[in-house]
């Protein structure tokens, strides 16, 4: 449990953590769509909405899109600030600090969002989910060395197509290095896309059944997994210097 969110990264640990985060991203994205009819991790589509709205008319949908984009950027920026603060101090929780922040934000959202009403409801939901998606995408990028994304399905499906193309390539030039697919990478990508999809299904069903508290169990699990390195740093900071 400590190693999953600790500073010592391996491809297996990265894939295991990414699996949880991909499923969680699917849940959050789906909850956001069912609640306010907007996908908060879909930066490509949201940017296109803003561009179209400059020509067709800047309405409520465009304002929500701008809110999601700004929140996503702020989330990614916050990740960089928190991570680099921990890295400069050589903390065990350099990655876990961000994950704890994400888990606590989602927990608060899951408990309090049900009471949101009025004209600001959409803006608050979009802003919180967009910030969370930016925070999550940035930290998994950091800890995997930009090898894994959990909210960016377009990139993952692109990489799946590339690896399938490599696998289908028929060698016709003897003497050259063969074109080979990275089967491990392909397996991880398929797993993450599948978990994002499954999270979307669970999120939609859960929201229709119980509303925003659907996100609470996964957030609680993430908090449990991310806490050990942070607690280790806190205990170390309280020890008297020798």
ZAZA-278572 format. One line per 5 residues: their letters; for each residue x, y, z of C-alpha. Coordinates in pm, 1 decimal. Each point is the difference from the previous one (the first is absolute). Layout:
% residues N
A) X:Y:Z ~ ...
This chain:
% residues 242
XXXXX) 0.0:0.0:0.0 ~ 288.9:235.9:77.1 ~ 179.7:-76.0:-324.2 ~ -300.6:68.5:-220.3 ~ 14.1:374.8:65.5
XXXXX) 356.2:32.0:130.7 ~ 298.6:162.0:-173.0 ~ 153.8:-324.6:-131.9 ~ -176.0:-61.3:-330.5 ~ -8.1:-316.1:-210.5
XXXXX) -202.5:-74.5:-315.9 ~ -217.0:-241.8:199.1 ~ -77.2:251.1:275.4 ~ -72.5:268.2:-258.0 ~ -241.1:-229.0:-183.5
XXXXX) -173.4:-102.8:323.9 ~ -49.0:359.3:114.2 ~ -103.1:107.6:-349.8 ~ -264.0:-273.7:-2.3 ~ -166.4:144.4:310.0
XXXXX) 25.4:355.0:-131.2 ~ -135.3:-91.9:-345.7 ~ -304.6:-163.4:156.9 ~ -46.7:301.2:227.0 ~ 34.1:238.4:-296.3
XXXXX) -271.6:-192.8:-181.8 ~ -229.2:26.4:302.1 ~ 60.3:374.2:44.0 ~ -36.3:74.5:-369.8 ~ -327.1:-190.1:-17.7
XXXXX) -139.7:154.8:316.9 ~ 80.3:342.5:-142.1 ~ -176.3:-78.4:-326.4 ~ -314.4:-143.9:156.1 ~ -14.1:289.1:249.3
XXXXX) 70.9:296.9:-228.6 ~ 32.3:-145.7:-353.1 ~ 373.0:75.9:-32.6 ~ 309.3:-220.0:-19.4 ~ 254.4:165.5:227.0
XXXXX) 309.2:-186.4:-124.3 ~ -64.9:55.9:-372.1 ~ 225.4:301.5:-62.4 ~ -3.8:-46.4:-379.5 ~ -377.6:16.6:-22.1
XXXXX) -23.9:284.1:252.1 ~ 255.5:206.2:-190.6 ~ -195.4:-61.3:-321.5 ~ -318.9:120.1:172.9 ~ 169.5:326.7:96.6
XXXXX) 133.1:50.9:-353.0 ~ -340.4:-67.7:-157.5 ~ -171.5:227.4:250.0 ~ 215.7:295.2:-100.7 ~ -169.5:-24.3:-339.6
XXXXX) -346.0:-132.9:88.5 ~ -55.7:190.8:321.5 ~ 155.2:-21.6:345.1 ~ -270.4:-163.7:208.9 ~ -23.7:-201.3:321.8
XXXXX) 162.6:-308.8:-153.6 ~ 305.3:200.8:-100.5 ~ 31.0:150.0:348.4 ~ -10.1:-346.2:150.7 ~ 265.8:-116.4:-246.2
XXXXX) 228.1:290.7:91.2 ~ -54.0:-75.5:368.8 ~ 97.5:-366.2:-52.0 ~ 312.0:89.2:-200.0 ~ 119.8:258.9:252.2
XXXXX) -70.0:-237.4:289.6 ~ 188.3:-283.1:-174.8 ~ 304.3:224.6:-53.0 ~ -11.9:118.3:361.7 ~ -18.6:-361.4:115.2
XXXXX) 305.2:-96.8:-204.4 ~ 182.5:309.1:125.1 ~ -86.3:-80.7:360.6 ~ 139.6:-349.2:-50.5 ~ 328.5:147.8:-122.6
XXXXX) 20.3:234.5:300.0 ~ -74.4:-269.1:258.9 ~ 220.3:-261.7:-166.2 ~ 303.0:225.6:-40.1 ~ -38.5:126.6:356.1
XXXXX) 23.2:-360.8:119.3 ~ 276.4:-96.4:-243.0 ~ 223.8:289.4:107.5 ~ -34.4:-118.7:359.0 ~ 60.7:-363.5:-96.8
XXXXX) -331.2:-107.5:152.3 ~ -127.2:-356.3:-22.2 ~ -340.9:146.6:-77.8 ~ 101.4:210.8:-299.7 ~ -259.4:-185.1:-213.0
XXXXX) -232.4:-99.6:282.5 ~ -52.4:361.2:112.0 ~ -177.1:71.2:-328.4 ~ -205.5:-319.3:22.6 ~ -106.8:82.5:356.6
XXXXX) -108.6:344.8:-118.2 ~ -196.2:-158.6:-285.2 ~ -164.5:-256.4:228.7 ~ -104.7:262.1:255.8 ~ -139.5:224.9:-273.2
XXXXX) -206.6:-284.8:-146.6 ~ -121.3:-104.0:346.0 ~ -115.9:353.3:74.8 ~ -164.0:22.5:-341.0 ~ -180.1:-330.5:44.8
XXXXX) -137.5:102.5:337.9 ~ -89.5:363.5:-74.8 ~ -91.8:18.4:-369.3 ~ -346.9:-141.4:55.3 ~ -95.2:324.2:176.8
XXXXX) 101.3:225.5:-289.6 ~ -293.4:182.6:-154.9 ~ -68.2:300.8:-216.7 ~ 188.0:159.9:-287.7 ~ 346.8:-65.0:144.1
XXXXX) -51.9:-375.7:31.0 ~ 132.1:-77.4:-349.1 ~ 299.7:231.3:33.4 ~ 107.6:-144.6:336.6 ~ -34.7:-362.2:-114.7
XXXXX) 189.1:65.2:-324.8 ~ 274.1:192.8:181.3 ~ 57.0:-264.6:269.6 ~ -0.4:-294.3:-241.5 ~ 217.5:183.5:-253.6
XXXXX) 253.6:89.7:269.8 ~ 3.6:-360.7:121.6 ~ 55.4:-135.2:-351.6 ~ 291.7:239.3:-55.2 ~ 151.2:-92.4:335.3
XXXXX) -28.4:-371.8:-73.5 ~ 124.6:11.0:-356.3 ~ 302.9:203.2:105.6 ~ 104.5:-227.0:287.8 ~ -24.4:-323.1:-199.5
XXXXX) 203.8:172.6:-272.2 ~ 263.1:94.9:258.7 ~ 31.4:-337.6:169.6 ~ 2.0:-202.8:-324.1 ~ 242.4:224.9:-186.2
XXXXX) -275.4:106.0:-245.1 ~ -56.5:-364.5:-98.9 ~ -354.3:-34.2:139.8 ~ -314.9:211.7:-8.5 ~ -320.7:-82.4:184.8
XXXXX) -242.7:267.0:-122.6 ~ 130.9:39.1:-356.8 ~ -167.1:-291.9:-178.0 ~ 64.4:148.4:-346.4 ~ 373.7:-38.1:50.9
XXXXX) -35.1:-352.0:136.4 ~ -216.5:-115.2:-290.1 ~ 248.6:158.3:-242.4 ~ 281.5:-200.7:160.7 ~ -211.6:-315.9:-17.2
XXXXX) -39.8:54.1:-374.5 ~ 374.5:54.3:-39.4 ~ 86.7:-322.1:182.5 ~ -259.8:-196.6:-198.8 ~ 147.7:142.0:-320.2
XXXXX) 345.6:-115.2:108.2 ~ -136.2:-346.1:74.7 ~ -161.2:-19.7:-344.4 ~ 308.3:118.3:-187.3 ~ 141.8:-261.8:-237.8
XXXXX) 377.0:9.3:-33.1 ~ 113.1:36.8:-363.1 ~ 349.7:141.9:39.9 ~ 248.2:-264.3:118.2 ~ 296.5:121.5:196.6
XXXXX) -185.6:283.7:175.2 ~ -109.6:2.8:362.5 ~ -350.6:-151.4:21.1 ~ -304.6:208.7:83.1 ~ -141.3:-146.5:320.5
XXXXX) -295.0:91.8:217.6 ~ 46.7:76.0:368.3 ~ -247.8:-254.1:132.3 ~ 40.6:105.8:361.7 ~ -76.1:362.0:-87.8
XXXXX) -296.4:-110.0:-208.7 ~ -134.8:-205.0:289.8 ~ 29.6:291.2:242.7 ~ -170.1:236.0:-245.7 ~ -288.9:-239.8:-59.4
XXXXX) -36.8:-47.2:375.7 ~ -9.8:375.2:68.1 ~ -250.7:72.2:-277.7 ~ -215.6:-289.0:120.5 ~ 10.3:127.2:358.3
XXXXX) -85.7:354.5:-108.8 ~ -297.9:-143.4:-189.6 ~ -105.4:-213.8:295.9 ~ 31.0:300.8:230.0 ~ -227.4:194.0:-233.1
XXXXX) -266.3:-268.8:22.8 ~ 28.9:-19.9:379.3 ~ -5.3:378.9:30.8 ~ -316.6:37.4:-208.4 ~ -183.9:-276.6:184.1
XXXXX) 119.6:122.4:337.8 ~ -100.5:360.7:-60.6 ~ -348.6:-101.9:-113.6 ~ -36.4:-216.8:312.4 ~ 158.7:206.8:279.4
XXXXX) 135.3:319.7:-155.4 ~ 338.9:154.1:73.5 ~ 89.1:-233.7:291.3 ~ 84.8:-251.1:-275.8 ~ 351.0:148.6:-6.1
XXXXX) 62.6:-40.1:374.1 ~ 114.4:-368.2:21.3 ~ 274.5:36.4:-262.3 ~ 116.8:327.3:153.2 ~ 20.5:-167.6:340.9
XXXXX) 202.3:-286.5:-149.2 ~ 238.3:245.7:-167.5 ~ 43.0:185.7:329.3 ~ 89.5:-324.3:179.1 ~ 252.4:-94.8:-269.3
XXXXX) 158.2:344.7:-15.6 ~ 25.8:64.7:374.2 ~ 294.3:-223.0:107.3 ~ 280.6:204.0:-166.2 ~ -154.6:325.4:123.2
XXXXX) -28.4:-132.1:354.9 ~ 362.1:-117.2:-14.8 ~ 109.9:351.9:-93.0 ~ -207.1:148.4:282.4 ~ 154.5:-236.8:254.3
XXXXX) 349.2:78.3:-130.8 ~ -60.5:375.3:28.2 ~ -90.2:-37.0:367.9 ~ 314.9:-188.2:94.6 ~ 258.4:219.1:175.9
XX) 309.1:69.2:-212.1 ~ 314.9:-177.1:117.1
